[in-house]
Amino acid sequence: MADPRPAASEPAPAASGAEVERLFRSEGPRLLRLLTRRYSREEAGDIVQEVFLRLTGAADRQTLTNPESYMKGIIWNLLRDRSKSFTRRIERTHAELQPDRHAAEEGDPHQLLVARQTLARYEAAVRTMKPKTREVFLRVRIDGESYGQIAEALGMSVSGIEKQMAKAAVHLKRALAKR
């Protein structure tokens, strides 16, 4: 029986377009199934397409001796970048939704009235959230718990907590935009 690994002196075969296509056919469906556990089917399909697009580009620019490992690196980098982007987007949204606390400190009656009305609308919007979304939102904003702490307490993933906070942010933004 021949050893399937190349000898130390033999270079590993380089990835070509045919090798990338073979990887797409063999690994693409498995990767899609794996990603649909965390993302919508459409978003997971976009991620798989981006992975193989980057892999094809890399294979065109350089010789890939181990395309499977290179593909795994692309996947991890792509998911890490998406996670960071999502986190930054949530943080920006949270900053936009902070009520104006300076009005109460300044003592201007008009500004104080506007701040009270905004706070009343804010509270009303929180009351109309779905129960799970409201609980997650209040635990983060009022209790100061981290996403990890809440995920553990509620038996959810951190990703699930992030999604609930994104839903809360969208809900609040819509409710506060109505006048």
ABEGO torsion letter per residue (X at the ends): XBBABBBAABBBBBBBAAAAAAAAAAAAAAAAAAAAAABBAAAAAAAAAAAAAAAAAAAAABBBABAAAAAAAAAAAAAAAAAAAAAAAAAAAAAAABBBAAAAAAGBAAAAAAAAAAAAAAAAAAAABBAAAAAAAAAAAAAGBBAAAAAAAAGBBAAAAAAAAAAAAAAAAAAAABX
